[in-house]
Amino acid sequence: MTINNFDFDCLHMKTIKLINLFDVVSCGESVECGELVPLIGNTSHNNSIIKFVNYYNFEGDYICINVVNPYIGLCSVHHGKFAVQHNIIVLHLKSKYKRLTDCLSCLACNLTQYLHLKYIKCFRINEREIINEFIPRIPFIQDLNNSHKMIIDSEGLKYCFNFWSEGNDLINKFYNPSIIGLKKINIGQVFNVVNGISDNDRKTMKPGVYPLISSSGLNNGIIDYIDKYNYDGEFISYCRSGSVGCCFVQIGKFMILNHSTGLIQLKPEYRYLSSCLTLLAYWMTQHFKQSYSYSSKLLSNDRIKSETITLPVVVKGLTHEQKQQISNKSVSINELTNNFTSDKFEYELNENLINWFCYKWFI
């Protein structure tokens, strides 16, 4: 697949931890200046600028995040001098990623879509939650100087942003609309339920750097940081009791309290969907919270394997007549739900289609 002669297939999409790419910057002392500079606050208008003032807190290239509703998760990019109100969290690219400065608008749009999607029903996002968040759909490419190393590709970021923002044009440009549909997928088909044995005695745990995951519905399920871990990889955690049904992405090393928290991991043949984990976790949460809305109903391992989520699929095995019949209809995100619910068709999951569809469906 190519976009404007760019080789899209050479990219490997990943979900990365936000603090691996950005530093969360504290607001410094206000500095008076002889010019008017933007004051960034909680508004959706004018790039989050609420007025102009004669002092500044920051100077450089930053992303500002609104952390309270009604515009929770809205991100804006600012260059040069500016000031911020107290309800703004400021991100600055780490020094080794300065080459991505011209991609800040793409990263801000990506973050806005995800954070607003996840926190729309919350009153506020705190700094700790931001630090533990992830950024989905980050394109990596093989380093020309080291074949064993993958690096973030700035051109890929720009093209990916254009790709996912094209709406229904994406369907018409890169996929045959007559082979796109929605299907209920069994979670046990795509994920393995992981059951590990760990030391759950918190009395033996000491303060450390590894997240301790429990049944909290806040802060990505993290309740503490300890000195040991029992998992290392890419997983979705789910609350089996307490905040039943809340799902979060866990990447890297962490510890879980098994009595209250379960883990699922993409099966090897579906690992190519890892860039979709944040969206899949959100989608699962919406589904589970409807089915398991009170804590006395345990979301057990057997139950989660038998649950289903609806995903977009590329359908195979259609006859020419069937394709023509579907192609004669205008394809919209709502009409997709009417196609391919039968099990008689073969299908495949596509990460780009899932990423695009999740955002267009919920936003």
VENRABEL-V209447 format. One line per field, one symbol per residue. burial: 1 if it has 16 or more other C-alpha atoms within 10 Angstrom, else 0. Layout:
BEGIN
burial->???
END
This chain:
BEGIN
burial->000000010011111111101111001000000000111111110011110011111100111111111111111111001111001111111000000100111111111111111110000110000111111111111100000000011101111110111011011000001111111110110111100000000000000001111111101111001101101001111111111111111110111111011111110000011111111111111011000100000110100110110111111000000000000000100001000100000010111111111110000
END
